[in-house]
Amino acid sequence: SRASPERAPVWLAQLSVFAGIPGLAVVLYGLPPGRHAPLFALVLFAMGSTMTWCQIINNTVFSAIMPPSRYDAVFALDSVFEGVFGAIGSPAVGFIADRYFGYSRDVSSCSPSDANALGSGLMIFCSATFTVAGVLYGVLHFSYPAELRRAREREIDAALIKAPLLPAGGAGADRKAARAEP
């Protein structure tokens, strides 16, 4: 991040999404069954602490490259995308568990094989979506620095446009007028 500070948010976002894959694998397959609540709590706390970075990073990136007059539309659109794709998650996990891992649709029982099927469906779906998110954040390595430069140029242009103009008669006209008034 020292060599290229404008890429730091992108690296953090990628770390956040890619750390979710092994974290979820540890929760679903790596922790021993039984009464190991503190261990589960520690792993879930670590996952929850890093997985929340993306929203903060999205807000940082959007606010850095968008003019303030567009914040409401950009943040609303971001929320819509997250909501739509989040709503797809549960049915997609159910479909994957049912189709590929033999999940039973019998609601009267919840066998260990059904739990494993749901866990495997969850792992596949989350791994795929985390990978897609990481790749999309990777695109920002190329576009974000240029967008930051353009945003800074727009700010400079706007500041120059709003700068007070020189008084009529040039830079020294106000001093000449002040000397003429005794």
C-alpha positions as CSV (number, residue, x, y, z in Angstrom):
1,S,0.0,0.0,0.0
2,R,3.0,2.4,0.4
3,A,4.0,1.9,-3.2
4,S,0.5,2.5,-4.5
5,P,-1.9,3.9,-1.8
6,E,-4.8,4.2,-4.2
7,R,-4.8,0.4,-4.5
8,A,-5.0,-0.3,-0.8
9,P,-8.8,-0.4,-0.6
10,V,-8.8,-2.9,-3.5
11,W,-6.3,-5.2,-1.8
12,L,-8.3,-5.0,1.4
13,A,-11.5,-5.9,-0.4
14,Q,-9.8,-8.9,-2.1
15,L,-8.4,-10.0,1.2
16,S,-11.8,-9.8,2.7
17,V,-13.6,-11.9,0.1
18,F,-10.9,-14.4,-0.5
19,A,-10.4,-15.0,3.3
20,G,-14.1,-16.0,3.5
21,I,-13.5,-19.2,1.5
22,P,-11.0,-20.8,3.8
23,G,-12.9,-19.4,6.8
24,L,-16.1,-21.0,5.7
25,A,-14.3,-24.3,4.9
26,V,-12.9,-24.3,8.5
27,V,-16.3,-23.7,9.9
28,L,-18.0,-26.4,7.8
29,Y,-15.3,-29.1,7.5
30,G,-12.4,-28.3,9.8
31,L,-13.7,-27.8,13.3
32,P,-14.3,-30.9,15.3
33,P,-17.9,-31.8,16.0
34,G,-19.1,-31.6,19.6
35,R,-18.9,-29.0,22.2
36,H,-16.3,-26.6,20.9
37,A,-18.2,-23.4,21.1
38,P,-15.3,-21.1,21.9
39,L,-13.4,-22.4,18.9
40,F,-16.5,-21.9,16.7
41,A,-17.0,-18.4,18.2
42,L,-13.4,-17.5,17.5
43,V,-13.5,-18.6,13.9
44,L,-16.9,-16.9,13.2
45,F,-15.7,-13.7,14.9
46,A,-12.6,-13.6,12.7
47,M,-14.8,-14.2,9.6
48,G,-17.4,-11.6,10.6
49,S,-14.7,-9.1,11.3
50,T,-13.1,-9.4,7.9
51,M,-16.2,-10.0,5.8
52,T,-17.7,-6.7,6.7
53,W,-14.8,-4.7,5.2
54,C,-16.3,-4.8,1.7
55,Q,-19.2,-2.5,2.5
56,I,-16.9,0.1,4.1
57,I,-14.5,-0.2,1.1
58,N,-17.3,0.2,-1.4
59,N,-18.4,3.4,0.4
60,T,-14.9,4.7,0.4
61,V,-14.3,3.9,-3.3
62,F,-17.7,5.4,-4.4
63,S,-17.3,8.5,-2.3
64,A,-13.8,9.1,-3.7
65,I,-14.7,8.9,-7.3
66,M,-18.3,10.1,-7.4
67,P,-19.4,13.7,-7.0
68,P,-21.4,14.3,-3.8
69,S,-24.5,15.1,-5.8
70,R,-24.6,11.5,-7.0
71,Y,-24.0,9.8,-3.6
72,D,-27.6,8.9,-3.0
73,A,-28.1,7.2,-6.4
74,V,-24.7,5.3,-6.2
75,F,-25.2,4.1,-2.6
76,A,-28.8,3.1,-3.4
77,L,-27.8,1.1,-6.4
78,D,-25.1,-0.6,-4.4
79,S,-27.7,-1.6,-1.8
80,V,-30.0,-2.9,-4.5
81,F,-27.4,-5.1,-6.0
82,E,-26.4,-6.5,-2.6
83,G,-30.1,-7.1,-1.8
84,V,-30.9,-8.8,-5.1
85,F,-27.8,-11.0,-5.1
86,G,-28.3,-11.8,-1.4
87,A,-31.9,-12.9,-2.0
88,I,-30.7,-15.4,-4.6
89,G,-28.4,-17.0,-2.1
90,S,-30.9,-19.2,-0.1
91,P,-32.7,-20.7,-3.1
92,A,-29.3,-21.3,-4.9
93,V,-27.9,-23.1,-1.9
94,G,-31.0,-25.2,-1.7
95,F,-30.9,-26.0,-5.4
96,I,-27.2,-27.0,-5.2
97,A,-27.8,-29.1,-2.1
98,D,-30.8,-30.9,-3.6
99,R,-29.4,-31.4,-7.1
100,Y,-25.8,-32.3,-6.5
101,F,-25.5,-33.5,-2.8
102,G,-28.7,-35.5,-2.3
103,Y,-30.6,-33.2,0.1
104,S,-33.9,-34.7,1.2
105,R,-36.9,-32.4,0.9
106,D,-38.6,-34.3,3.7
107,V,-39.2,-31.5,6.3
108,S,-40.0,-33.9,9.1
109,S,-36.4,-35.0,9.5
110,C,-33.0,-33.4,9.5
111,S,-30.4,-36.1,9.0
112,P,-26.7,-35.6,9.2
113,S,-26.6,-36.3,5.5
114,D,-29.0,-33.4,4.9
115,A,-26.9,-31.1,7.0
116,N,-23.8,-32.1,5.1
117,A,-25.6,-31.5,1.8
118,L,-26.7,-28.1,2.9
119,G,-23.1,-27.3,4.1
120,S,-21.7,-28.5,0.8
121,G,-24.2,-26.4,-1.1
122,L,-23.3,-23.4,1.0
123,M,-19.6,-24.0,0.5
124,I,-20.0,-24.2,-3.3
125,F,-22.2,-21.2,-3.6
126,C,-20.1,-19.0,-1.3
127,S,-16.9,-20.0,-2.9
128,A,-18.3,-19.1,-6.3
129,T,-19.7,-15.8,-5.3
130,F,-16.6,-14.9,-3.2
131,T,-14.4,-15.7,-6.2
132,V,-16.5,-13.6,-8.5
133,A,-16.4,-10.7,-6.1
134,G,-12.6,-11.0,-5.7
135,V,-12.2,-11.0,-9.5
136,L,-14.4,-8.0,-9.9
137,Y,-12.5,-6.1,-7.1
138,G,-9.4,-7.1,-9.1
139,V,-10.6,-5.1,-12.0
140,L,-10.4,-2.0,-9.7
141,H,-6.6,-2.4,-9.7
142,F,-6.7,-1.1,-13.3
143,S,-9.6,1.3,-13.2
144,Y,-9.6,2.8,-9.7
145,P,-6.3,4.8,-9.9
146,A,-7.4,6.3,-13.2
147,E,-10.9,7.1,-11.8
148,L,-9.3,8.8,-8.7
149,R,-7.2,11.0,-11.0
150,R,-10.2,12.0,-13.0
151,A,-12.2,12.7,-9.8
152,R,-9.3,14.9,-8.6
153,E,-9.1,16.7,-11.9
154,R,-12.9,17.4,-11.7
155,E,-12.5,18.8,-8.2
156,I,-9.7,21.1,-9.4
157,D,-11.7,22.2,-12.4
158,A,-14.7,22.9,-10.2
159,A,-12.6,24.9,-7.8
160,L,-11.1,26.9,-10.6
161,I,-14.5,27.7,-12.0
162,K,-15.7,28.8,-8.5
163,A,-12.6,30.9,-7.9
164,P,-13.3,34.7,-7.7
165,L,-12.4,36.5,-10.8
166,L,-10.0,39.4,-10.8
167,P,-11.6,42.8,-10.5
168,A,-12.2,44.8,-13.6
169,G,-9.1,46.5,-14.8
170,G,-6.7,43.8,-13.7
171,A,-5.0,42.7,-10.5
172,G,-3.9,46.1,-9.4
173,A,-7.2,47.9,-10.1
174,D,-8.5,47.6,-6.5
175,R,-5.2,49.1,-5.1
176,K,-5.4,52.0,-7.6
177,A,-9.0,52.6,-6.6
178,A,-8.1,52.5,-2.9
179,R,-5.3,55.1,-3.4
180,A,-7.7,57.4,-5.3
181,E,-10.1,57.6,-2.4
182,P,-8.7,60.0,0.2
